[in-house]
Amino acid sequence: MPVNVVGPNHNMKPKRTSWVLCGIVLAVSCRITVATLIQEPFADDDGGWRATGVDAFLYDVGLGALRAEMTDSGLFPKFGAFTADSSSSDGNLTGDYLLMGAEEVTVQSVRFDFRSTVVAPSSLSLVLSGAGHHCLYSFAVDDSIDVWKTYEAALIWDQGWSGGTAQDFSAMLRAVDHIQVQFTSQGQMDQAYLLDDFTLVPEPGTTALMLLGGFLTLARGWMMRRRSFSA
């Protein structure tokens, strides 16, 4: 009885290679860090931001950042804030955080860089306002001086937010119209605080899917060219 000898199936190579490419793309996509959705880097000016409760507010050209100073004598501590609204940063930082930007993705978190001179603030917090609600997130302050530190607040109600209820928080995220980075000075004069790279971070799943789609398109084109050469 003749024995059928099964040789290598060359027609299966592209499909196997395709699966390998897909696996690589998935692995790479899952390992990629979360990208930026919208960022205000204060590269050239203050972006329409302002400061309240401070003795001086300016755009620090050398550092490319916002600078709030508390220099006058008087009662300390003092309460100050960097503030933005729908007229700041071309309105890109306000709006519906659950359906944000041209990509229509959910904002996962808010991130910014903060720097202290002379002494660190006794408190640092992020306040988001919208739909008549004001929600606050308090950070653990890093005591480092003249060093940029990154702070990030996840937009999940039960992970450190206060003010109102979970329903209020959700309503606020759909209509953010006011943003503040609040700080409380320590009990001495000549303090300055700086803000830079205020960023809205998208959901990691959104970023991974966008990257995966791009990689798969490239992989499909590569496989089509491979088949045309081998034909």
C-alpha positions as CSV (number, residue, x, y, z in Angstrom):
1,M,0.0,0.0,0.0
2,P,1.5,3.3,-1.1
3,V,2.4,5.7,1.6
4,N,1.6,9.3,1.1
5,V,4.5,11.4,2.1
6,V,3.4,14.8,3.3
7,G,6.0,17.5,2.5
8,P,6.1,21.1,3.7
9,N,3.1,23.1,2.8
10,H,4.5,26.3,1.4
11,N,1.0,27.8,1.1
12,M,0.7,27.8,4.8
13,K,3.8,30.0,5.4
14,P,2.1,33.4,4.8
15,K,-0.8,32.4,7.1
16,R,1.6,31.2,9.8
17,T,3.8,34.3,9.4
18,S,0.6,36.4,9.6
19,W,-0.3,34.8,12.9
20,V,3.2,35.4,14.2
21,L,3.0,39.1,13.2
22,C,-0.3,39.4,14.9
23,G,1.1,37.9,18.1
24,I,4.0,40.3,18.0
25,V,1.7,43.3,17.4
26,L,-0.5,42.3,20.3
27,A,2.5,41.9,22.6
28,V,3.9,45.2,21.6
29,S,0.6,47.0,21.9
30,C,0.0,45.7,25.4
31,R,3.4,46.8,26.5
32,I,3.2,50.4,25.1
33,T,2.8,53.0,27.7
34,V,-0.3,55.2,27.6
35,A,0.0,58.0,25.1
36,T,-1.0,61.6,25.4
37,L,-4.5,62.7,24.4
38,I,-4.2,66.4,24.9
39,Q,-1.3,68.3,26.5
40,E,-0.5,71.9,27.4
41,P,3.3,72.1,27.4
42,F,3.5,75.9,27.9
43,A,6.1,75.9,25.2
44,D,5.7,79.5,24.2
45,D,3.3,81.3,26.6
46,D,0.9,80.7,29.5
47,G,-1.8,79.2,27.2
48,G,-4.4,81.6,28.7
49,W,-4.0,80.1,32.2
50,R,-4.0,82.4,35.3
51,A,-3.2,82.2,39.0
52,T,-5.3,83.2,42.0
53,G,-4.3,83.9,45.6
54,V,-0.6,84.6,44.8
55,D,1.5,87.8,44.8
56,A,2.9,87.3,41.3
57,F,2.0,85.2,38.3
58,L,4.2,84.9,35.2
59,Y,5.3,82.8,32.3
60,D,8.8,81.5,33.1
61,V,10.6,81.7,29.7
62,G,13.7,79.9,30.9
63,L,11.8,76.9,32.2
64,G,8.9,77.1,29.7
65,A,6.4,76.8,32.6
66,L,3.9,78.7,34.7
67,R,5.3,80.4,37.8
68,A,3.3,81.5,40.9
69,E,5.2,83.5,43.6
70,M,4.3,84.3,47.2
71,T,6.7,87.0,48.2
72,D,4.9,89.7,50.2
73,S,4.7,89.8,53.9
74,G,1.4,88.9,55.5
75,L,-0.4,86.0,56.9
76,F,0.9,82.6,56.0
77,P,0.1,80.0,54.9
78,K,-1.5,81.3,51.7
79,F,-3.8,79.4,49.3
80,G,-3.1,79.7,45.6
81,A,-4.1,78.0,42.4
82,F,-3.2,77.7,38.7
83,T,-6.5,78.0,36.9
84,A,-7.8,77.2,33.4
85,D,-11.2,77.3,31.8
86,S,-12.8,77.0,28.4
87,S,-10.9,80.0,27.2
88,S,-7.5,78.5,28.2
89,S,-5.3,76.2,26.1
90,D,-7.7,76.8,23.1
91,G,-10.4,75.1,25.0
92,N,-8.8,71.7,24.5
93,L,-8.6,70.8,28.2
94,T,-12.3,71.3,28.9
95,G,-15.4,69.5,27.6
96,D,-16.7,66.0,27.9
97,Y,-14.0,63.8,29.4
98,L,-16.0,60.7,28.6
99,L,-16.0,61.5,24.9
100,M,-13.0,63.8,24.4
101,G,-11.2,65.1,21.3
102,A,-11.4,64.2,17.6
103,E,-10.7,60.5,18.6
104,E,-13.7,60.5,20.9
105,V,-12.0,58.6,23.6
106,T,-12.4,58.5,27.4
107,V,-9.9,60.5,29.5
108,Q,-8.3,58.0,31.9
109,S,-6.4,60.4,34.1
110,V,-5.1,64.0,34.5
111,R,-1.3,64.4,34.8
112,F,1.0,67.4,35.3
113,D,4.5,68.4,36.4
114,F,4.9,70.5,39.5
115,R,8.0,72.1,41.0
116,S,8.7,73.9,44.3
117,T,11.3,76.4,45.2
118,V,12.5,77.2,48.7
119,V,10.0,74.9,50.3
120,A,7.4,72.4,49.1
121,P,3.7,73.3,49.6
122,S,1.9,71.9,52.6
123,S,-0.9,70.7,50.3
124,L,-1.4,70.1,46.6
125,S,-4.7,69.2,44.9
126,L,-6.5,69.0,41.6
127,V,-10.0,70.4,41.3
128,L,-12.3,69.7,38.3
129,S,-15.5,71.5,37.9
130,G,-18.5,71.1,35.6
131,A,-22.3,70.8,35.6
132,G,-22.4,72.7,38.9
133,H,-20.2,70.2,40.7
134,H,-16.6,70.7,42.1
135,C,-14.6,67.5,42.7
136,L,-11.2,67.5,44.5
137,Y,-8.2,65.1,44.4
138,S,-5.5,65.6,47.0
139,F,-1.9,64.4,46.3
140,A,0.8,63.3,48.7
141,V,3.3,66.1,48.3
142,D,6.9,65.4,47.4
143,D,9.2,67.5,49.5
144,S,11.9,67.8,46.8
145,I,13.1,71.3,46.0
146,D,13.9,72.6,42.5
147,V,13.1,69.2,40.9
148,W,10.2,68.5,38.6
149,K,7.8,65.9,40.0
150,T,4.9,64.3,38.1
151,Y,1.5,64.0,39.7
152,E,-1.4,62.0,38.2
153,A,-5.0,61.6,39.3
154,A,-7.1,58.7,37.9
155,L,-10.6,59.7,37.0
156,I,-12.2,57.1,39.1
157,W,-14.5,58.4,41.9
158,D,-13.6,56.0,44.6
159,Q,-9.8,56.4,44.1
160,G,-9.2,59.6,46.2
161,W,-11.9,62.1,44.9
162,S,-14.1,64.1,47.2
163,G,-17.0,66.5,46.7
164,G,-20.5,65.3,46.0
165,T,-21.4,61.8,44.9
166,A,-20.3,59.3,42.3
167,Q,-23.2,60.6,40.2
168,D,-22.1,64.2,40.6
169,F,-18.6,63.1,39.6
170,S,-19.9,61.4,36.4
171,A,-22.0,64.5,35.5
172,M,-19.0,66.8,36.1
173,L,-16.8,64.7,33.8
174,R,-19.3,65.1,31.0
175,A,-19.0,68.9,31.1
176,V,-15.7,70.0,32.6
177,D,-15.4,73.8,32.3
178,H,-13.0,74.8,35.1
179,I,-9.6,73.3,36.2
180,Q,-7.5,74.2,39.1
181,V,-4.2,73.0,40.5
182,Q,-4.4,74.2,44.1
183,F,-1.5,74.6,46.5
184,T,-1.0,75.8,50.1
185,S,2.2,77.6,50.9
186,Q,4.3,76.9,54.0
187,G,4.6,79.4,56.8
188,Q,7.4,81.5,55.3
189,M,8.0,84.1,52.6
190,D,9.6,84.0,49.1
191,Q,8.1,80.8,47.8
192,A,7.5,79.9,44.2
193,Y,5.6,77.1,42.5
194,L,5.7,76.1,38.9
195,L,3.4,74.1,36.6
196,D,4.2,72.3,33.3
197,D,2.9,69.7,30.9
198,F,-0.7,69.6,32.0
199,T,-2.0,66.4,30.2
200,L,-5.2,64.5,29.6
201,V,-4.3,60.8,29.3
202,P,-6.6,58.5,27.3
203,E,-7.7,55.0,28.3
204,P,-4.9,52.5,27.6
205,G,-7.3,50.3,25.7
206,T,-8.0,53.1,23.2
207,T,-4.3,53.6,22.6
208,A,-3.6,49.9,22.2
209,L,-6.4,49.5,19.7
210,M,-5.3,52.5,17.7
211,L,-1.7,51.2,17.5
212,L,-2.9,47.6,16.8
213,G,-5.0,48.8,13.9
214,G,-2.0,50.6,12.4
215,F,0.3,47.7,12.9
216,L,-2.2,45.2,11.3
217,T,-2.6,47.5,8.3
218,L,1.2,47.5,7.8
219,A,1.3,43.7,8.3
220,R,-1.4,43.1,5.8
221,G,0.4,45.3,3.2
222,W,3.7,43.4,3.9
223,M,2.0,40.0,3.4
224,M,0.3,41.1,0.1
225,R,3.7,42.2,-1.2
226,R,5.3,38.9,0.0
227,R,2.6,36.9,-1.9
228,S,3.1,39.0,-5.1
229,F,6.9,38.3,-5.0
230,S,6.5,34.6,-4.4
231,A,3.8,34.2,-7.1
